[in-house]
Amino acid sequence: DPKAFNTYKGFVKGKLPFCNHYIITGFFIPEIRDKYKSNTTLVPPILRQSIIDAKTIPAEQGEHFLVYQSSKSDTSLIDTLQAFGEKCIIYGLGREEKIGNLEFKGFSEQGFVDDLASAKGVIANGGLSLMNEAISLQRPFFSVPVENQYEQVLNAWYLEKLEYGIFADKIEVEALKKWVQNIPKY
């Protein structure tokens, strides 16, 4: 959306107009315009030590999907994941219970890292930190960016372009099933 892009671009310029140097971290390498090359440095993802040390299994051998959702506004999420039928471990909703194929877990950094490292894939928004962690652990990603959050949309766009996963507008059973079929390519 060009209008949204220009709005976000203006916001960034308004907040950061006089920086001497810009450091950009991420899993993708965007093209830097010539006028910014001298004062811009691109660096690889910044990862927690627990992610670096995580013991992984091949994604295809995973027996669950990790779902991270901190917003309670998506009222259809639980129904969609139940209809999906695959085992999902869900973090971020502040609950601890099991309902059919869904297991809700409370905060536990090590538990989260262990579940991420053994997951078949990740279903979450377009936030950069989790996306970086999932990609570094070779976990396919189903990204539904928060609407009108330019950074999340950009991350999800690159995620799909670089074949680390899929960018979707919302979580739907058919889209999830298509993504699962393509997991070996991610």
N, CA, C and O atoms as a DFTB+ gen file, in Angstrom:
744 C
 N C O
     1  1       0.848      -1.177       0.000
     2  2       0.000       0.000       0.000
     3  2       0.897       1.244       0.000
     4  3       1.506       1.553       1.024
     5  1       0.990       1.960      -1.121
     6  2       1.883       3.123      -1.223
     7  2       1.595       4.212      -0.187
     8  3       2.523       4.837       0.326
     9  1       0.324       4.441       0.122
    10  2      -0.016       5.475       1.109
    11  2       0.539       5.106       2.486
    12  3       1.122       5.944       3.173
    13  1       0.351       3.844       2.879
    14  2       0.874       3.388       4.171
    15  2       2.397       3.465       4.186
    16  3       2.991       3.877       5.182
    17  1       3.029       3.069       3.079
    18  2       4.488       3.115       2.995
    19  2       4.981       4.534       3.231
    20  3       5.898       4.747       4.024
    21  1       4.383       5.506       2.550
    22  2       4.808       6.900       2.700
    23  2       4.553       7.423       4.109
    24  3       5.333       8.223       4.625
    25  1       3.476       6.981       4.728
    26  2       3.189       7.377       6.109
    27  2       4.287       6.876       7.039
    28  3       4.800       7.633       7.863
    29  1       4.648       5.597       6.908
    30  2       5.680       5.019       7.769
    31  2       7.051       5.626       7.477
    32  3       7.839       5.870       8.390
    33  1       7.320       5.862       6.214
    34  2       8.587       6.480       5.824
    35  2       8.710       7.859       6.478
    36  3       9.763       8.210       7.010
    37  1       7.623       8.634       6.433
    38  2       7.616       9.951       7.064
    39  2       7.816       9.863       8.564
    40  3       8.515      10.689       9.151
    41  1       7.204       8.863       9.189
    42  2       7.348       8.665      10.634
    43  2       8.806       8.392      10.994
    44  3       9.343       8.987      11.928
    45  1       9.445       7.487      10.247
    46  2      10.842       7.144      10.521
    47  2      11.729       8.366      10.328
    48  3      12.589       8.644      11.164
    49  1      11.529       9.097       9.237
    50  2      12.342      10.293       9.000
    51  2      12.128      11.331      10.096
    52  3      13.065      12.023      10.493
    53  1      10.895      11.438      10.584
    54  2      10.597      12.392      11.645
    55  2      11.244      12.020      12.968
    56  3      11.647      12.899      13.730
    57  1      11.347      10.735      13.248
    58  2      11.923      10.266      14.511
    59  2      13.447      10.155      14.467
    60  3      14.110      10.324      15.490
    61  1      13.997       9.876      13.299
    62  2      15.435       9.611      13.192
    63  2      16.107      10.469      12.116
    64  3      16.860       9.933      11.303
    65  1      15.859      11.776      12.085
    66  2      16.369      12.559      10.959
    67  2      17.858      12.868      11.014
    68  3      18.471      13.103       9.973
    69  1      18.450      12.872      12.197
    70  2      19.816      13.358      12.301
    71  2      20.795      12.316      12.827
    72  3      21.783      12.668      13.470
    73  1      20.539      11.067      12.568
    74  2      21.459      10.020      13.017
    75  2      22.747      10.092      12.215
    76  3      22.728      10.350      11.011
    77  1      23.867       9.861      12.892
    78  2      25.150       9.826      12.196
    79  2      25.356       8.507      11.475
    80  3      26.011       8.449      10.434
    81  1      24.786       7.443      12.043
    82  2      24.968       6.125      11.444
    83  2      23.756       5.256      11.776
    84  3      23.208       5.328      12.876
    85  1      23.353       4.447      10.824
    86  2      22.215       3.543      11.001
    87  2      22.730       2.114      10.995
    88  3      23.504       1.733      10.117
    89  1      22.304       1.322      11.972
    90  2      22.642      -0.098      12.023
    91  2      21.333      -0.857      11.875
    92  3      20.403      -0.678      12.662
    93  1      21.273      -1.703      10.859
    94  2      20.048      -2.439      10.545
    95  2      20.326      -3.925      10.698
    96  3      21.252      -4.459      10.088
    97  1      19.518      -4.588      11.514
    98  2      19.673      -6.025      11.722
    99  2      18.497      -6.764      11.102
   100  3      17.383      -6.244      11.045
   101  1      18.754      -7.966      10.645
   102  2      17.667      -8.760      10.096
   103  2      18.161      -9.947       9.299
   104  3      19.358     -10.114       9.067
   105  1      17.202     -10.773       8.883
   106  2      17.530     -11.985       8.129
   107  2      17.625     -11.719       6.636
   108  3      18.026     -12.606       5.882
   109  1      17.269     -10.526       6.190
   110  2      17.350     -10.185       4.773
   111  2      18.281      -8.992       4.588
   112  3      18.509      -8.213       5.514
   113  1      18.806      -8.865       3.387
   114  2      19.740      -7.787       3.069
   115  2      19.068      -6.861       2.054
   116  3      19.091      -7.137       0.854
   117  1      18.474      -5.772       2.523
   118  2      17.835      -4.859       1.577
   119  2      18.891      -4.048       0.824
   120  3      20.008      -3.860       1.307
   121  1      18.527      -3.582      -0.337
   122  2      19.426      -2.720      -1.095
   123  2      19.468      -1.360      -0.405
   124  3      18.429      -0.798      -0.058
   125  1      20.662      -0.844      -0.214
   126  2      20.842       0.462       0.413
   127  2      21.104       1.482      -0.688
   128  3      21.981       1.293      -1.531
   129  1      20.345       2.549      -0.670
   130  2      20.547       3.605      -1.668
   131  2      21.941       4.200      -1.509
   132  3      22.490       4.262      -0.409
   133  1      22.499       4.634      -2.637
   134  2      23.858       5.174      -2.642
   135  2      24.068       6.254      -1.588
   136  3      25.102       6.273      -0.921
   137  1      23.106       7.149      -1.432
   138  2      23.300       8.268      -0.500
   139  2      23.350       7.822       0.963
   140  3      23.764       8.598       1.824
   141  1      22.934       6.577       1.262
   142  2      22.960       6.068       2.636
   143  2      24.057       5.031       2.874
   144  3      24.284       4.627       4.014
   145  1      24.732       4.601       1.820
   146  2      25.710       3.517       1.968
   147  2      26.839       3.848       2.939
   148  3      27.319       2.966       3.650
   149  1      27.263       5.096       2.976
   150  2      28.399       5.454       3.830
   151  2      28.040       5.496       5.316
   152  3      28.926       5.406       6.166
   153  1      26.752       5.630       5.639
   154  2      26.390       5.714       7.059
   155  2      25.367       4.650       7.467
   156  3      24.592       4.849       8.403
   157  1      25.375       3.517       6.753
   158  2      24.468       2.415       7.077
   159  2      25.257       1.111       7.131
   160  3      26.040       0.805       6.232
   161  1      25.038       0.356       8.191
   162  2      25.675      -0.951       8.336
   163  2      24.586      -1.996       8.532
   164  3      23.714      -1.849       9.389
   165  1      24.649      -3.046       7.732
   166  2      23.724      -4.172       7.871
   167  2      24.426      -5.261       8.681
   168  3      25.574      -5.610       8.408
   169  1      23.723      -5.789       9.676
   170  2      24.300      -6.846      10.506
   171  2      23.340      -8.032      10.543
   172  3      22.132      -7.860      10.382
   173  1      23.877      -9.238      10.755
   174  2      22.996     -10.412      10.830
   175  2      22.114     -10.351      12.072
   176  3      22.317      -9.498      12.936
   177  1      21.145     -11.243      12.165
   178  2      20.242     -11.245      13.321
   179  2      20.990     -11.318      14.653
   180  3      22.011     -11.993      14.782
   181  1      20.454     -10.611      15.622
   182  2      20.969     -10.662      16.986
   183  2      20.134     -11.711      17.720
   184  3      18.922     -11.557      17.871
   185  1      20.790     -12.771      18.171
   186  2      20.087     -13.913      18.764
   187  2      20.466     -14.104      20.227
   188  3      21.602     -13.848      20.627
   189  1      19.501     -14.554      21.013
   190  2      19.762     -14.915      22.406
   191  2      20.695     -16.127      22.432
   192  3      20.685     -16.951      21.518
   193  1      21.492     -16.222      23.483
   194  2      22.396     -17.364      23.623
   195  2      21.620     -18.673      23.662
   196  3      22.089     -19.688      23.146
   197  1      20.436     -18.659      24.270
   198  2      19.646     -19.895      24.356
   199  2      19.209     -20.383      22.975
   200  3      19.034     -21.585      22.776
   201  1      19.035     -19.482      22.034
   202  2      18.704     -19.873      20.652
   203  2      19.943     -20.445      19.978
   204  3      19.873     -21.469      19.298
   205  1      21.064     -19.787      20.168
   206  2      22.323     -20.262      19.574
   207  2      22.655     -21.664      20.081
   208  3      23.149     -22.501      19.325
   209  1      22.384     -21.916      21.355
   210  2      22.701     -23.210      21.975
   211  2      21.609     -24.265      21.801
   212  3      21.804     -25.418      22.185
   213  1      20.478     -23.896      21.237
   214  2      19.326     -24.808      21.156
   215  2      19.655     -26.062      20.348
   216  3      20.328     -26.005      19.319
   217  1      19.167     -27.176      20.838
   218  2      19.307     -28.465      20.147
   219  2      18.086     -28.642      19.250
   220  3      16.953     -28.673      19.730
   221  1      18.323     -28.757      17.962
   222  2      17.210     -28.855      17.014
   223  2      17.087     -30.251      16.429
   224  3      18.009     -31.065      16.490
   225  1      15.926     -30.494      15.866
   226  2      15.683     -31.675      15.044
   227  2      15.232     -31.144      13.694
   228  3      14.795     -29.996      13.617
   229  1      15.319     -31.928      12.626
   230  2      14.798     -31.445      11.347
   231  2      13.316     -31.085      11.479
   232  3      12.552     -31.799      12.128
   233  1      12.922     -29.980      10.863
   234  2      11.535     -29.509      10.976
   235  2      10.536     -30.594      10.579
   236  3       9.482     -30.723      11.201
   237  1      10.859     -31.368       9.554
   238  2       9.935     -32.405       9.088
   239  2       9.661     -33.454      10.159
   240  3       8.638     -34.138      10.106
   241  1      10.565     -33.590      11.132
   242  2      10.387     -34.564      12.213
   243  2       9.629     -33.988      13.409
   244  3       9.302     -34.715      14.347
   245  1       9.352     -32.696      13.374
   246  2       8.626     -32.066      14.475
   247  2       7.228     -32.645      14.618
   248  3       6.611     -33.054      13.634
   249  1       6.737     -32.676      15.843
   250  2       5.411     -33.249      16.109
   251  2       4.392     -32.190      16.508
   252  3       3.253     -32.512      16.843
   253  1       4.802     -30.930      16.471
   254  2       3.882     -29.853      16.834
   255  2       4.249     -28.579      16.073
   256  3       5.333     -28.465      15.501
   257  1       3.333     -27.644      16.084
   258  2       3.580     -26.303      15.564
   259  2       3.600     -25.355      16.751
   260  3       2.772     -25.463      17.656
   261  1       4.547     -24.427      16.745
   262  2       4.587     -23.414      17.782
   263  2       3.783     -22.212      17.288
   264  3       4.012     -21.709      16.188
   265  1       2.854     -21.766      18.103
   266  2       2.030     -20.603      17.775
   267  2       2.318     -19.538      18.816
   268  3       2.221     -19.788      20.018
   269  1       2.677     -18.338      18.344
   270  2       2.859     -17.225      19.268
   271  2       1.850     -16.152      18.911
   272  3       1.858     -15.614      17.803
   273  1       0.987     -15.850      19.857
   274  2      -0.074     -14.865      19.634
   275  2      -0.316     -14.137      20.944
   276  3      -0.835     -14.716      21.899
   277  1       0.057     -12.879      20.986
   278  2      -0.136     -12.124      22.225
   279  2      -1.417     -11.297      22.209
   280  3      -1.852     -10.803      23.250
   281  1      -2.017     -11.145      21.042
   282  2      -3.257     -10.374      20.946
   283  2      -4.460     -11.295      21.109
   284  3      -4.557     -12.337      20.460
   285  1      -5.358     -10.898      21.972
   286  2      -6.573     -11.690      22.177
   287  2      -7.694     -11.238      21.246
   288  3      -8.830     -11.697      21.367
   289  1      -7.371     -10.329      20.307
   290  2      -8.404      -9.778      19.425
   291  2      -8.813     -10.740      18.313
   292  3      -9.904     -10.601      17.759
   293  1      -7.965     -11.713      17.974
   294  2      -8.314     -12.675      16.922
   295  2      -9.148     -13.792      17.545
   296  3      -8.617     -14.816      17.975
   297  1     -10.433     -13.580      17.586
   298  2     -11.331     -14.532      18.251
   299  2     -11.493     -15.836      17.475
   300  3     -11.947     -16.831      18.040
   301  1     -11.134     -15.850      16.199
   302  2     -11.284     -17.069      15.402
   303  2     -10.047     -17.967      15.456
   304  3     -10.079     -19.087      14.947
   305  1      -8.965     -17.494      16.059
   306  2      -7.701     -18.239      16.059
   307  2      -7.862     -19.646      16.624
   308  3      -7.434     -20.614      15.995
   309  1      -8.464     -19.773      17.783
   310  2      -8.585     -21.078      18.446
   311  2      -9.406     -22.035      17.586
   312  3      -9.017     -23.187      17.396
   313  1     -10.539     -21.566      17.066
   314  2     -11.373     -22.415      16.203
   315  2     -10.612     -22.845      14.957
   316  3     -10.708     -23.998      14.535
   317  1      -9.857     -21.924      14.368
   318  2      -9.094     -22.242      13.157
   319  2      -8.031     -23.289      13.450
   320  3      -7.867     -24.241      12.686
   321  1      -7.305     -23.119      14.552
   322  2      -6.261     -24.086      14.903
   323  2      -6.846     -25.447      15.255
   324  3      -6.237     -26.475      14.959
   325  1      -8.018     -25.469      15.882
   326  2      -8.674     -26.752      16.164
   327  2      -9.072     -27.433      14.858
   328  3      -8.892     -28.642      14.713
   329  1      -9.606     -26.679      13.917
   330  2     -10.000     -27.243      12.620
   331  2      -8.779     -27.681      11.811
   332  3      -8.869     -28.616      11.015
   333  1      -7.654     -27.023      12.004
   334  2      -6.391     -27.387      11.357
   335  2      -6.025     -28.822      11.724
   336  3      -5.525     -29.575      10.888
   337  1      -6.277     -29.195      12.974
   338  2      -6.127     -30.584      13.397
   339  2      -4.741     -31.006      13.836
   340  3      -4.593     -32.071      14.435
   341  1      -3.731     -30.217      13.563
   342  2      -2.359     -30.549      13.958
   343  2      -2.122     -30.102      15.401
   344  3      -2.766     -29.169      15.881
   345  1      -1.196     -30.771      16.086
   346  2      -0.866     -30.369      17.455
   347  2      -0.206     -28.993      17.415
   348  3       0.754     -28.771      16.677
   349  1      -0.732     -28.083      18.214
   350  2      -0.195     -26.728      18.309
   351  2       0.100     -26.399      19.765
   352  3      -0.735     -26.615      20.643
   353  1       1.286     -25.880      20.009
   354  2       1.650     -25.365      21.328
   355  2       1.583     -23.848      21.217
   356  3       2.275     -23.238      20.402
   357  1       0.738     -23.254      22.050
   358  2       0.423     -21.834      21.924
   359  2       0.974     -21.061      23.115
   360  3       0.695     -21.382      24.270
   361  1       1.760     -20.039      22.807
   362  2       2.299     -19.132      23.819
   363  2       1.702     -17.742      23.606
   364  3       1.294     -17.386      22.501
   365  1       1.662     -16.972      24.685
   366  2       1.311     -15.564      24.585
   367  2      -0.089     -15.187      25.002
   368  3      -0.387     -13.999      25.130
   369  1      -0.955     -16.147      25.217
   370  2      -2.337     -15.824      25.573
   371  2      -2.596     -15.870      27.076
   372  3      -3.721     -15.644      27.520
   373  1      -1.563     -16.161      27.855
   374  2      -1.704     -16.139      29.307
   375  2      -2.569     -17.245      29.876
   376  3      -3.209     -17.068      30.912
   377  1      -2.591     -18.386      29.203
   378  2      -3.389     -19.530      29.663
   379  2      -2.493     -20.749      29.754
   380  3      -1.453     -20.826      29.099
   381  1      -2.913     -21.699      30.576
   382  2      -2.242     -22.997      30.649
   383  2      -3.318     -24.059      30.712
   384  3      -3.920     -24.296      31.760
   385  1      -3.552     -24.695      29.577
   386  2      -4.552     -25.769      29.507
   387  2      -4.394     -26.504      28.182
   388  3      -3.709     -26.035      27.273
   389  1      -5.031     -27.648      28.090
   390  2      -5.071     -28.426      26.852
   391  2      -6.512     -28.530      26.406
   392  3      -7.409     -28.818      27.199
   393  1      -6.720     -28.291      25.118
   394  2      -8.045     -28.428      24.511
   395  2      -7.838     -29.161      23.186
   396  3      -7.417     -28.555      22.201
   397  1      -8.129     -30.442      23.160
   398  2      -7.955     -31.221      21.930
   399  2      -6.518     -31.178      21.452
   400  3      -5.601     -31.564      22.177
   401  1      -6.326     -30.708      20.230
   402  2      -4.993     -30.651      19.630
   403  2      -4.195     -29.411      20.050
   404  3      -3.078     -29.202      19.576
   405  1      -4.761     -28.595      20.933
   406  2      -4.113     -27.349      21.339
   407  2      -3.606     -27.436      22.773
   408  3      -4.309     -27.901      23.670
   409  1      -2.372     -26.979      22.971
   410  2      -1.803     -26.900      24.312
   411  2      -1.346     -25.462      24.549
   412  3      -0.451     -24.967      23.864
   413  1      -1.957     -24.809      25.507
   414  2      -1.616     -23.437      25.863
   415  2      -0.570     -23.481      26.970
   416  3      -0.720     -24.209      27.951
   417  1       0.492     -22.692      26.802
   418  2       1.553     -22.663      27.806
   419  2       1.795     -21.231      28.270
   420  3       1.674     -20.274      27.505
   421  1       2.142     -21.118      29.555
   422  2       2.524     -19.833      30.118
   423  2       3.977     -19.532      29.807
   424  3       4.679     -20.341      29.199
   425  1       4.417     -18.360      30.231
   426  2       5.778     -17.939      29.937
   427  2       6.811     -18.862      30.572
   428  3       6.749     -19.182      31.759
   429  1       7.754     -19.274      29.747
   430  2       8.936     -20.016      30.174
   431  2       9.943     -19.855      29.051
   432  3       9.765     -20.419      27.972
   433  1      11.000     -19.089      29.295
   434  2      11.960     -18.856      28.216
   435  2      12.539     -20.165      27.691
   436  3      12.569     -20.385      26.480
   437  1      12.999     -21.035      28.590
   438  2      13.604     -22.284      28.127
   439  2      12.567     -23.202      27.492
   440  3      12.855     -23.863      26.495
   441  1      11.369     -23.248      28.056
   442  2      10.303     -24.045      27.455
   443  2       9.969     -23.564      26.053
   444  3       9.767     -24.370      25.145
   445  1       9.912     -22.252      25.880
   446  2       9.631     -21.676      24.566
   447  2      10.729     -22.041      23.571
   448  3      10.443     -22.459      22.449
   449  1      11.981     -21.883      23.984
   450  2      13.105     -22.209      23.097
   451  2      13.076     -23.688      22.730
   452  3      13.279     -24.037      21.567
   453  1      12.827     -24.557      23.699
   454  2      12.766     -25.996      23.423
   455  2      11.632     -26.320      22.452
   456  3      11.809     -27.113      21.527
   457  1      10.468     -25.705      22.665
   458  2       9.332     -25.951      21.767
   459  2       9.594     -25.386      20.374
   460  3       9.177     -25.975      19.377
   461  1      10.277     -24.258      20.300
   462  2      10.632     -23.675      19.001
   463  2      11.620     -24.579      18.269
   464  3      11.452     -24.851      17.081
   465  1      12.641     -25.039      18.970
   466  2      13.693     -25.852      18.351
   467  2      13.198     -27.215      17.881
   468  3      13.819     -27.831      17.015
   469  1      12.093     -27.689      18.437
   470  2      11.569     -29.003      18.051
   471  2      10.285     -28.911      17.225
   472  3       9.665     -29.929      16.917
   473  1       9.895     -27.697      16.873
   474  2       8.638     -27.499      16.143
   475  2       8.758     -27.873      14.672
   476  3       9.833     -27.811      14.075
   477  1       7.639     -28.257      14.119
   478  2       7.531     -28.510      12.686
   479  2       7.487     -27.183      11.932
   480  3       7.877     -27.109      10.767
   481  1       7.009     -26.138      12.604
   482  2       6.924     -24.811      12.023
   483  2       6.385     -23.832      13.042
   484  3       5.973     -24.220      14.136
   485  1       6.389     -22.556      12.677
   486  2       5.965     -21.478      13.565
   487  2       4.844     -20.689      12.904
   488  3       4.903     -20.370      11.717
   489  1       3.823     -20.382      13.694
   490  2       2.701     -19.562      13.247
   491  2       2.679     -18.341      14.153
   492  3       2.472     -18.467      15.360
   493  1       2.893     -17.158      13.578
   494  2       2.972     -15.946      14.401
   495  2       2.765     -14.715      13.527
   496  3       2.466     -14.821      12.337
   497  1       2.931     -13.548      14.141
   498  2       2.801     -12.306      13.388
   499  2       4.085     -12.059      12.589
   500  3       4.771     -13.015      12.227
   501  1       4.412     -10.831      12.315
   502  2       5.590     -10.534      11.509
   503  2       6.712      -9.897      12.289
   504  3       7.570      -9.234      11.707
   505  1       6.724     -10.088      13.615
   506  2       7.779      -9.505      14.440
   507  2       9.144     -10.089      14.107
   508  3       9.278     -11.287      13.858
   509  1      10.146      -9.233      14.107
   510  2      11.471      -9.631      13.645
   511  2      12.182     -10.605      14.586
   512  3      12.848     -11.524      14.110
   513  1      12.063     -10.435      15.888
   514  2      12.828     -11.283      16.817
   515  2      12.493     -12.763      16.659
   516  3      13.392     -13.582      16.472
   517  1      11.214     -13.111      16.731
   518  2      10.828     -14.518      16.591
   519  2      11.129     -15.026      15.187
   520  3      11.543     -16.172      15.014
   521  1      10.925     -14.182      14.196
   522  2      11.219     -14.596      12.826
   523  2      12.707     -14.914      12.684
   524  3      13.065     -15.938      12.102
   525  1      13.575     -14.052      13.207
   526  2      15.022     -14.312      13.174
   527  2      15.359     -15.627      13.869
   528  3      16.145     -16.425      13.357
   529  1      14.760     -15.847      15.039
   530  2      15.044     -17.071      15.794
   531  2      14.578     -18.308      15.040
   532  3      15.302     -19.300      14.968
   533  1      13.385     -18.256      14.483
   534  2      12.854     -19.403      13.738
   535  2      13.714     -19.707      12.515
   536  3      14.020     -20.867      12.240
   537  1      14.096     -18.679      11.795
   538  2      14.925     -18.880      10.600
   539  2      16.285     -19.453      10.992
   540  3      16.802     -20.341      10.314
   541  1      16.868     -18.951      12.080
   542  2      18.183     -19.459      12.492
   543  2      18.107     -20.928      12.905
   544  3      19.089     -21.660      12.783
   545  1      16.938     -21.360      13.395
   546  2      16.739     -22.761      13.782
   547  2      16.116     -23.591      12.656
   548  3      15.756     -24.751      12.852
   549  1      15.996     -22.986      11.490
   550  2      15.452     -23.635      10.290
   551  2      14.026     -24.136      10.504
   552  3      13.683     -25.255      10.124
   553  1      13.207     -23.294      11.116
   554  2      11.785     -23.591      11.312
   555  2      10.977     -22.819      10.276
   556  3      11.066     -21.592      10.236
   557  1      10.196     -23.489       9.441
   558  2       9.319     -22.797       8.492
   559  2       8.349     -21.881       9.242
   560  3       7.926     -22.195      10.355
   561  1       8.006     -20.761       8.633
   562  2       7.244     -19.713       9.324
   563  2       5.991     -19.355       8.543
   564  3       6.045     -19.136       7.333
   565  1       4.866     -19.296       9.237
   566  2       3.589     -18.824       8.685
   567  2       3.346     -17.472       9.346
   568  3       2.999     -17.402      10.525
   569  1       3.529     -16.399       8.579
   570  2       3.464     -15.056       9.150
   571  2       2.179     -14.336       8.780
   572  3       1.808     -14.249       7.610
   573  1       1.509     -13.823       9.804
   574  2       0.334     -12.969       9.629
   575  2       0.675     -11.644      10.313
   576  3       0.432     -11.475      11.507
   577  1       1.244     -10.701       9.545
   578  2       1.655      -9.442      10.168
   579  2       0.476      -8.673      10.753
   580  3      -0.644      -8.743      10.248
   581  1       0.751      -7.942      11.820
   582  2      -0.259      -7.056      12.388
   583  2      -0.595      -6.010      11.325
   584  3       0.294      -5.389      10.743
   585  1      -1.881      -5.831      11.087
   586  2      -2.343      -4.924      10.040
   587  2      -1.786      -3.513      10.243
   588  3      -1.789      -2.975      11.350
   589  1      -1.312      -2.939       9.148
   590  2      -0.767      -1.575       9.109
   591  2       0.531      -1.403       9.894
   592  3       0.922      -0.274      10.192
   593  1       1.197      -2.490      10.229
   594  2       2.511      -2.409      10.870
   595  2       3.556      -2.636       9.779
   596  3       3.874      -3.774       9.434
   597  1       4.083      -1.536       9.244
   598  2       4.957      -1.598       8.080
   599  2       6.127      -2.561       8.274
   600  3       6.428      -3.351       7.379
   601  1       6.789      -2.505       9.431
   602  2       7.934      -3.383       9.666
   603  2       7.524      -4.849       9.567
   604  3       8.237      -5.651       8.964
   605  1       6.389      -5.203      10.149
   606  2       5.938      -6.594      10.117
   607  2       5.575      -7.027       8.702
   608  3       5.881      -8.149       8.298
   609  1       4.933      -6.154       7.956
   610  2       4.584      -6.475       6.566
   611  2       5.858      -6.675       5.747
   612  3       5.948      -7.616       4.959
   613  1       6.832      -5.800       5.930
   614  2       8.102      -5.921       5.209
   615  2       8.811      -7.226       5.572
   616  3       9.304      -7.929       4.690
   617  1       8.864      -7.552       6.859
   618  2       9.490      -8.810       7.293
   619  2       8.802     -10.014       6.648
   620  3       9.468     -10.919       6.145
   621  1       7.471     -10.020       6.666
   622  2       6.715     -11.144       6.094
   623  2       6.922     -11.239       4.589
   624  3       7.002     -12.335       4.036
   625  1       7.010     -10.093       3.933
   626  2       7.227     -10.081       2.480
   627  2       8.576     -10.723       2.153
   628  3       8.664     -11.565       1.259
   629  1       9.631     -10.322       2.880
   630  2      10.953     -10.912       2.653
   631  2      10.979     -12.387       3.052
   632  3      11.627     -13.195       2.388
   633  1      10.290     -12.738       4.117
   634  2      10.203     -14.131       4.556
   635  2       9.731     -15.015       3.406
   636  3      10.323     -16.058       3.126
   637  1       8.662     -14.588       2.748
   638  2       8.126     -15.373       1.636
   639  2       9.040     -15.306       0.420
   640  3       9.275     -16.323      -0.232
   641  1       9.554     -14.127       0.109
   642  2      10.436     -13.963      -1.053
   643  2      11.669     -14.860      -0.943
   644  3      12.115     -15.434      -1.936
   645  1      12.214     -14.975       0.260
   646  2      13.424     -15.779       0.471
   647  2      13.112     -17.246       0.773
   648  3      14.014     -18.033       1.059
   649  1      11.829     -17.607       0.707
   650  2      11.349     -18.979       0.894
   651  2      11.662     -19.559       2.276
   652  3      12.045     -20.722       2.410
   653  1      11.490     -18.721       3.291
   654  2      11.567     -19.192       4.676
   655  2      10.183     -19.525       5.210
   656  3      10.046     -20.079       6.301
   657  1       9.174     -19.189       4.448
   658  2       7.811     -19.427       4.889
   659  2       6.822     -18.697       4.018
   660  3       7.082     -18.422       2.847
   661  1       5.674     -18.384       4.609
   662  2       4.578     -17.790       3.855
   663  2       4.053     -16.547       4.570
   664  3       4.072     -16.460       5.797
   665  1       3.590     -15.599       3.782
   666  2       2.992     -14.349       4.248
   667  2       1.496     -14.465       3.975
   668  3       1.090     -14.674       2.832
   669  1       0.677     -14.331       5.013
   670  2      -0.777     -14.424       4.849
   671  2      -1.453     -13.243       5.543
   672  3      -0.923     -12.682       6.502
   673  1      -2.619     -12.883       5.047
   674  2      -3.391     -11.798       5.659
   675  2      -4.103     -12.255       6.924
   676  3      -4.335     -11.463       7.837
   677  1      -4.448     -13.546       6.971
   678  2      -5.081     -14.092       8.170
   679  2      -4.830     -15.593       8.226
   680  3      -4.418     -16.208       7.243
   681  1      -5.083     -16.161       9.382
   682  2      -4.878     -17.597       9.570
   683  2      -6.150     -18.320       9.163
   684  3      -7.208     -18.150       9.768
   685  1      -6.016     -19.140       8.109
   686  2      -7.136     -19.944       7.613
   687  2      -6.656     -21.378       7.441
   688  3      -5.489     -21.618       7.135
   689  1      -7.555     -22.317       7.639
   690  2      -7.202     -23.738       7.588
   691  2      -6.570     -24.111       6.247
   692  3      -5.534     -24.775       6.220
   693  1      -7.172     -23.697       5.150
   694  2      -6.638     -24.080       3.832
   695  2      -5.237     -23.523       3.611
   696  3      -4.373     -24.211       3.066
   697  1      -5.007     -22.283       4.030
   698  2      -3.674     -21.689       3.889
   699  2      -2.657     -22.435       4.755
   700  3      -1.524     -22.658       4.327
   701  1      -3.053     -22.819       5.961
   702  2      -2.163     -23.589       6.831
   703  2      -1.816     -24.934       6.203
   704  3      -0.658     -25.351       6.225
   705  1      -2.808     -25.609       5.648
   706  2      -2.564     -26.921       5.029
   707  2      -1.647     -26.806       3.817
   708  3      -0.789     -27.662       3.603
   709  1      -1.823     -25.755       3.027
   710  2      -0.946     -25.532       1.866
   711  2       0.489     -25.291       2.345
   712  3       1.440     -25.816       1.767
   713  1       0.630     -24.499       3.395
   714  2       1.950     -24.216       3.967
   715  2       2.613     -25.505       4.460
   716  3       3.798     -25.729       4.209
   717  1       1.857     -26.345       5.154
   718  2       2.398     -27.608       5.673
   719  2       2.889     -28.491       4.527
   720  3       3.935     -29.129       4.644
   721  1       2.149     -28.533       3.430
   722  2       2.570     -29.337       2.276
   723  2       3.902     -28.853       1.714
   724  3       4.669     -29.643       1.163
   725  1       4.178     -27.560       1.849
   726  2       5.404     -26.981       1.301
   727  2       6.554     -26.910       2.300
   728  3       7.617     -26.384       1.972
   729  1       6.365     -27.423       3.503
   730  2       7.405     -27.321       4.530
   731  2       8.771     -27.820       4.043
   732  3       9.775     -27.188       4.371
   733  1       8.866     -28.899       3.290
   734  2      10.202     -29.335       2.855
   735  2      10.974     -28.294       2.037
   736  3      12.205     -28.328       2.014
   737  1      10.282     -27.379       1.373
   738  2      11.005     -26.390       0.555
   739  2      11.524     -25.208       1.367
   740  3      12.383     -24.461       0.898
   741  1      11.006     -25.033       2.585
   742  2      11.411     -23.855       3.371
   743  2      12.709     -24.101       4.104
   744  3      13.195     -23.219       4.811
